[in-house]
C-alpha cells in the first residue's frame, strides 16, 4: 500500500449520525463481508463466522445464522445474539455454538474490538498445523509482525466458553491469532478492518508456505524495518479499513442485494 497520512485516510471513513444509522451500517458491512469471504473461497460447509458488536447493546453481536451459505447472506438474514447465547433478533433460530463460544469471549475480553472474523480457509488452516507464527517475509506480512498470537492447544470443536476465554487470552491485544490445527482469527475496530486482516493473513500464510517449499531458506525483513512497516505503512487500523475498500466496491457491484 502506498504511504498515506493516517489522518487523511481516517477522514475518508463515513460518519453516522445516530445509533440506528450505525447499526444499519455495521450490518450492511457484515453482510457484504460474508459475500467477500464466499468469493474468496473461505466458506467450507457450515464452518466460519464473522461478528460485529451492536452499537447500542455492546454485549450483543450480529452474526450469520448457522447453515446459511456465505454467498447468500443479506442484512435481513443476520441474527443478534446476547451474552448468554440467546438469539434476540432475526428470523433464523439456529446459532453456530462455536461462533458464540469464540466470539462472545473475544468481544468480552476486548472492548476495542468491534468485529471479529474466523473461517477455515485453506492456507490458514494448513499453516496452523505447524504451530508457528508468521515470519515478516513480505511487506504484507509485516502487518502481523509481533502483532499476532498463537493458540497452541487444539482440543476439538470449540463449544465451551472457557475455551473461548483461552483463545481470547492467546489473542491478547493483537489483531490476529493462529489457532493451531484450526485456522486464523482476526479482529478490528470495524468489519472492514477485521475482514481485510483475515484476507491478508490468508495470503501471507500462502506466501510463506510457497516460499518454504522452494527448499531455499526465506530471508525475513529485519526487525526494525518490519516494525516500522507495520506501524507506519501496512498494519495500522485505518490501513486495514482502506485496503478493504476496493474489495467491498467489487462485491457491492456484483451483489447489490446483500444490503437488503
C-alpha positions as CSV (number, residue, x, y, z in Angstrom):
1,X,0.0,0.0,0.0
2,X,1.4,3.5,-0.9
3,X,2.3,5.5,2.1
4,X,-0.6,7.7,3.1
5,X,-1.3,10.1,6.0
6,X,-3.4,8.1,8.6
7,X,-5.4,11.2,9.4
8,X,-6.3,11.7,5.8
9,X,-7.4,8.1,5.5
10,X,-9.5,8.5,8.7
11,X,-11.2,11.5,7.2
12,X,-12.5,9.3,4.4
13,X,-14.4,7.0,6.7
14,X,-18.1,7.6,6.6
15,X,-19.7,9.1,9.7
16,X,-23.1,8.1,11.1
17,X,-25.3,10.5,13.0
18,X,-27.4,8.1,15.1
19,X,-27.2,4.6,16.7
20,X,-29.8,3.4,14.2
21,X,-27.6,4.5,11.3
22,X,-24.5,3.0,12.8
23,X,-26.3,-0.3,13.4
24,X,-27.5,-0.4,9.8
25,X,-24.1,0.4,8.5
26,X,-22.4,-2.3,10.6
27,X,-25.0,-4.8,9.4
28,X,-24.5,-3.9,5.8
29,X,-20.8,-4.2,6.1
30,X,-21.2,-7.6,7.8
31,X,-23.5,-9.0,5.1
32,X,-21.1,-7.8,2.4
33,X,-18.1,-9.3,4.2
34,X,-19.8,-12.7,4.1
35,X,-20.2,-12.3,0.4
36,X,-16.5,-11.4,0.2
37,X,-15.5,-14.5,2.2
38,X,-17.6,-16.6,-0.1
39,X,-16.0,-15.1,-3.2
40,X,-12.5,-15.8,-1.7
41,X,-13.5,-19.4,-1.0
42,X,-13.3,-19.1,2.8
43,X,-16.7,-20.8,3.2
44,X,-16.5,-24.5,3.9
45,X,-19.7,-26.4,4.9
46,X,-21.1,-24.7,7.9
47,X,-17.7,-23.5,9.4
48,X,-16.8,-19.9,9.7
49,X,-18.3,-16.8,11.2
50,X,-17.9,-13.0,11.3
51,X,-19.4,-10.9,14.1
52,X,-20.0,-7.2,14.7
53,X,-20.8,-5.7,18.1
54,X,-24.1,-3.9,18.3
55,X,-23.6,-0.1,18.8
56,X,-26.3,0.2,21.4
57,X,-26.2,-3.1,23.3
58,X,-22.5,-3.6,23.5
59,X,-22.6,-7.1,24.9
60,X,-24.6,-8.3,21.9
61,X,-23.3,-9.0,18.5
62,X,-24.6,-9.7,15.0
63,X,-23.6,-12.9,13.3
64,X,-24.5,-15.2,10.4
65,X,-27.2,-17.8,11.1
66,X,-26.0,-21.4,11.3
67,X,-26.1,-23.3,8.0
68,X,-26.7,-20.4,5.6
69,X,-24.3,-20.0,2.7
70,X,-21.9,-17.0,2.8
71,X,-22.8,-16.4,-0.8
72,X,-26.5,-15.8,0.0
73,X,-26.4,-13.8,3.2
74,X,-28.2,-10.5,3.2
75,X,-28.7,-7.9,6.0
76,X,-32.2,-9.3,6.7
77,X,-30.6,-12.7,7.4
78,X,-28.3,-11.6,10.3
79,X,-29.2,-12.6,13.8
80,X,-28.5,-10.7,17.1
81,X,-27.1,-12.7,19.9
82,X,-26.9,-11.7,23.6
83,X,-24.2,-12.5,26.1
84,X,-25.9,-15.7,27.1
85,X,-26.1,-17.1,23.6
86,X,-29.8,-16.3,23.1
87,X,-31.0,-15.0,19.7
88,X,-32.8,-11.8,20.5
89,X,-33.5,-10.6,16.9
90,X,-33.6,-12.2,13.5
91,X,-35.8,-14.6,11.5
92,X,-33.4,-17.6,12.0
93,X,-33.3,-19.8,15.1
94,X,-30.0,-21.6,14.7
95,X,-26.7,-20.2,16.1
96,X,-23.3,-21.8,15.5
97,X,-22.3,-22.7,19.0
98,X,-18.6,-22.4,18.1
99,X,-19.2,-18.9,16.9
100,X,-20.7,-18.0,20.2
101,X,-18.1,-19.7,22.3
102,X,-15.2,-17.9,20.5
103,X,-16.7,-14.5,19.6
104,X,-18.5,-13.8,22.8
105,X,-15.4,-14.2,24.8
106,X,-13.2,-12.2,22.3
107,X,-15.7,-9.4,22.4
108,X,-15.9,-9.6,26.2
109,X,-12.1,-9.5,26.6
110,X,-11.5,-6.8,24.1
111,X,-13.9,-3.8,24.4
112,X,-12.0,-2.2,21.5
113,X,-12.9,-5.0,19.1
114,X,-16.0,-4.1,17.1
115,X,-15.7,-7.1,14.6
116,X,-14.0,-10.5,14.6
117,X,-13.6,-13.0,11.8
118,X,-12.8,-16.7,11.7
119,X,-13.0,-19.2,8.9
120,X,-11.4,-22.5,7.8
121,X,-9.6,-21.1,4.9
122,X,-7.2,-23.4,3.0
123,X,-3.8,-21.8,3.6
124,X,-4.7,-20.5,7.1
125,X,-5.6,-23.9,8.4
126,X,-2.7,-25.5,6.6
127,X,-0.2,-23.1,8.2
128,X,-1.9,-23.6,11.6
129,X,-0.8,-27.2,11.6
130,X,2.8,-26.1,12.0
131,X,2.2,-24.4,15.3
132,X,4.3,-21.3,14.3
133,X,3.8,-17.6,14.0
134,X,4.2,-16.0,10.6
135,X,7.6,-14.5,9.7
136,X,8.0,-11.0,8.2
137,X,8.9,-12.3,4.8
138,X,7.0,-9.7,2.7
139,X,5.7,-6.2,3.1
140,X,2.2,-7.5,3.6
141,X,3.3,-9.9,6.3
142,X,4.8,-7.0,8.3
143,X,1.2,-6.1,9.2
144,X,1.3,-9.1,11.5
145,X,4.8,-8.7,12.8
146,X,4.8,-9.0,16.6
147,X,1.0,-8.5,16.3
148,X,-0.5,-11.9,16.2
149,X,-0.7,-14.7,18.8
150,X,-0.7,-18.5,18.7
151,X,-3.3,-20.7,20.4
152,X,-1.2,-23.8,20.7
153,X,-3.7,-26.3,22.2
154,X,-6.3,-27.8,19.9
155,X,-8.8,-29.9,21.9
156,X,-11.7,-30.3,19.4
157,X,-14.5,-28.1,18.1
158,X,-14.8,-25.1,20.4
159,X,-18.2,-25.4,22.1
160,X,-17.3,-24.2,25.6
161,X,-16.9,-20.5,26.6
162,X,-13.9,-21.5,28.7
163,X,-12.2,-22.5,25.5
164,X,-13.2,-19.2,24.1
165,X,-11.6,-17.4,27.0
166,X,-8.3,-19.2,26.3
167,X,-8.5,-18.2,22.7
168,X,-9.1,-14.6,23.7
169,X,-6.1,-14.8,26.0
170,X,-3.9,-16.1,23.2
171,X,-5.1,-13.2,21.0
172,X,-4.2,-10.7,23.8
173,X,-4.1,-7.1,22.5
174,X,-3.1,-8.2,19.0
175,X,-5.0,-8.0,15.7
176,X,-4.9,-11.8,14.9
177,X,-4.3,-15.3,16.3
178,X,-3.4,-18.5,14.7
179,X,-5.4,-21.4,16.2
180,X,-3.3,-24.5,15.9
181,X,-4.8,-27.2,13.8
182,X,-7.8,-25.0,13.2
183,X,-7.3,-21.7,11.3
184,X,-7.0,-18.0,11.8
185,X,-8.9,-15.4,13.8
186,X,-8.7,-11.6,13.1
187,X,-10.2,-8.6,14.8
188,X,-10.6,-4.9,14.2
189,X,-12.3,-1.7,15.0
190,X,-14.6,-2.1,12.0
191,X,-15.9,-5.0,10.0
192,X,-13.8,-3.8,7.1
193,X,-10.6,-3.9,9.1
194,X,-11.2,-7.4,10.5
195,X,-12.1,-8.7,7.1
196,X,-9.0,-7.2,5.5
197,X,-6.7,-8.7,8.1
198,X,-8.2,-12.1,7.5
199,X,-7.8,-11.9,3.8
200,X,-4.2,-10.5,4.1
201,X,-3.3,-13.1,6.7
202,X,-4.6,-15.9,4.5
203,X,-2.4,-14.7,1.6
204,X,0.6,-14.3,3.9
205,X,0.2,-18.0,5.0
206,X,0.0,-19.0,1.4
207,X,3.1,-16.9,0.6
208,X,5.2,-18.4,3.4
209,X,4.2,-21.9,2.6
210,X,5.2,-21.4,-1.1
211,X,8.5,-19.7,-0.1
212,X,9.4,-22.6,2.2
213,X,8.6,-25.1,-0.5
214,X,11.4,-23.8,-2.7
215,X,13.9,-25.5,-0.4
216,X,15.8,-22.2,0.0
217,X,15.6,-20.6,3.4
218,X,13.4,-17.4,3.1
219,X,15.1,-14.2,4.1
220,X,13.0,-12.3,6.6
221,X,12.7,-8.5,6.8
222,X,14.9,-7.1,9.6
223,X,13.2,-6.4,12.9
224,X,13.4,-2.6,12.8
225,X,12.2,-2.4,9.2
226,X,9.4,-4.9,9.8
227,X,8.2,-3.0,12.9
228,X,8.3,0.4,11.1
229,X,6.5,-1.0,8.1
230,X,3.8,-2.4,10.4
231,X,3.3,0.8,12.4
232,X,3.6,3.4,9.6
233,X,2.6,1.7,6.3
234,X,0.6,-1.5,6.3
235,X,-0.5,-2.5,9.8
236,X,-2.4,0.3,11.5
237,X,-6.2,0.2,11.7
238,X,-7.1,2.7,9.1
239,X,-4.7,0.9,6.6
240,X,-6.8,-2.2,7.1
241,X,-10.0,-0.3,6.5
242,X,-8.7,1.4,3.4
243,X,-7.2,-1.7,1.9
244,X,-10.6,-3.4,2.1
245,X,-12.5,-0.7,0.2
246,X,-11.8,-1.9,-3.4
247,X,-12.9,-5.4,-2.5
248,X,-16.1,-4.0,-0.9
249,X,-16.8,-1.9,-4.0
250,X,-16.5,-5.0,-6.2
251,X,-18.8,-7.2,-4.0
252,X,-21.5,-4.5,-3.9
253,X,-21.3,-4.1,-7.7
254,X,-21.7,-7.9,-8.1
255,X,-24.2,-8.5,-5.3
256,X,-26.1,-5.3,-4.5
257,X,-28.9,-7.3,-3.0
258,X,-26.8,-8.3,0.0
259,X,-27.6,-5.0,1.8
260,X,-31.3,-5.7,1.7
